[in-house]
Amino acid sequence: MTIQKAALNDLNSLTELFDLYRLFYEQSSDREGAREYLKERMKNKESAVFIAYEKNHPIGFVQLYPSFSSVSMKKTWILNDLFVKESARKKGFGEKLLKKAIDYASKTGAASLSLETGNENTAVQSLYEKIGFKRNSHYFYDYSFRFPLK
């Protein structure tokens, strides 16, 4: 298995994975929309994406979005997307992608790497905790303002 920072020449492989990821979250398939979305993030350096290959077949990805901490006056990263194809799950690929994200955040001088997951997603929660992510014990929140779709 190899993990590399995704570049525009990985766009076809990444689009396939991203579309599967969205299907997992019960969204409609939209390969062209996925491709354009990823292309814009990459061209504008609005995210960092790492893609995993096994024998030249794309099997997973992790996507980080930059943010900032006013208190620490440093960059932070939000681990927004993590996906491994169903056929490759429970083989350690998710853990390797997470470790790549942690390494990248550290190398960029980030104050933190944060994520959120559903209460019912206990399998991945145990993986997060196994590799060092800590549940936030200072704050209990989950507020968001969602704009109506047009």
Helices and strands as residue ranges (DSSP letters): E 2-5, G 8-10, H 11-24, H 31-43, E 48-54, E 57-69, E 74-84, G 86-88, H 93-107, E 113-114, H 122-130
